[in-house]
Amino acid sequence: MKYILLENIANIKDLNSFDVATMELLKVFNIDIAKIDNSNFSNSRDTHLLDDGLTTLVIDAYNLALVEEANANLICYDDFSFNSYTKTKECLKTNNKLRDEVNVKLAELGKEYRGNVKITHLVDIITQNIGLDNLKERVKNSFSDFNIALYYGNGYCQTKEATSIKQIEDILCAIGAKVIKLDSIYNSCGFEYLNSHTKISHQIAGEMLLDMFDNSADIVTSTETSAFIMFDKNQKALECEMGRDMRLPFLNLAQLILLATGKVDSKKIGLEYHKIEPKFI
């Protein structure tokens, strides 16, 4: 089965590391993967064609139509995009009138959504397509000496049927890591306040990151892309807010697996896009 990754699928800036690492991971394990650049539509003047109530549905359906044209399944490396596309697919499946309205808008853009695409989370690809036993056999650099703080956030509550807490823990255990789960594992990381109430956002994320640091975490990981923005891109600001020097690297699941299997080229796994680069590489 062929999979498609939509470039910057979570529609958040600075997520190149997720794109690069996900593409590299699937190639390493011989999974057919291609990438489609959908950013022109999401950010272009074409959105003037959309009514406010239909905007998200039409954009999601447009992108799903791109995947359908490629005769492939959509892969999501994060909870935000997985939830959004899954909800759109379910909504248009159960509401024929709304689906027709969406397709009228898509027709103006030369597209049609048929509802045939399967939406898959990267966690399911790792556990089902790659397989944990296969992953364990491929480990060259065990993370047995590392404590990894696992963060889920708000998105997990909606995604848990597809990406159970046990699945992600099993992945981390397969590469030898010790998993740290704190009481704040499901709390907001403050991303939603970053632009409107920056200081509050930094306080929320700073307290959370400091809790991880004080509980001996060596690395932070999450399937929430907003966590990467807060814990990596804004870590210097969080340190200033907390008055502590933490320097705690964030690595996504694809990066962790690539490192564990001996892929240590920083560019190939997307580390060049991080502000906090792991010292152990």
ABEGO torsion letter per residue (X at the ends): XBBBBBBGAAGBBGAAAAAAAAAAAAAAAGBBBBBBBAAAAAABAAAAABBAAAAAAAAAAAAAAAAAAAGBBBBBABAAAAAAAAAAAAAAAABAAAAAAAAAAAAAAGBBBAGABBBBBAAAAAAAAAEAAAAAAABABBAAABBBBBBAEAAAAAAAAABBAAAAAAAAAAAGBBBBBBAAAABBAGAAAAAABAAAAAAAAAAAAAAAAAAGBABBBBABAAAAAAAAAAAAAAAAAAGBBAGBBBBBAAAAAAAAAGBABAAAAGAAABABBBAAX
